[in-house]
Amino acid sequence: MTARPERVLALVVGLVLAVAVAAAVVAANRPTTTVEPGTPEAVVQDFLTAVVDGDREAALSYLDPELNCDERALEHAGDEQARVTLLESEVDGDEARVVVSVSQGSSGPFETGEYSREETYRLLRTEDGWRISDDVGWPVYGCPRW
């Protein structure tokens, strides 16, 4: 007795859906990385959280004033949904480098692609703590010189 093609296809589709649901459950239950307050990693995390939450004033507070950023630089920031993962960080005296992976995907009904890229944030230790000091990458892409 041979299996009918419709049954085989239904079985394959069912297995694919089960794997997709399991992957989504695992991803949703993944713990959030907690970092020590006051560290360069915490500054980057707090900056990105403020941007996503639309708190422009808070987001600007994590940037070095020498960048001359104002709220106009954040006009379109936070429009994108993303998952950010800390990859590495390095502190060398009063300078630090924090590297994250940013994963974003399409949101349409037939768009399921996801892509990732690395973003590097450079920070300086100031009297007020660590501040992002270099051209800001995602999600701001630099501060325009008005």
Secondary structure by P-SEA (a helix, b strand, c coil): ccccaaaaaaaaaaaaaaaaaaaaaaaaaccccccccccaaaaaaaaaaaaaacaaaaaaaacccccccccccccccccbbbbbbbcccccccccbbbbbbbbbbbccccccbbbbbbbbbbbbbccccccccccccccccccccc
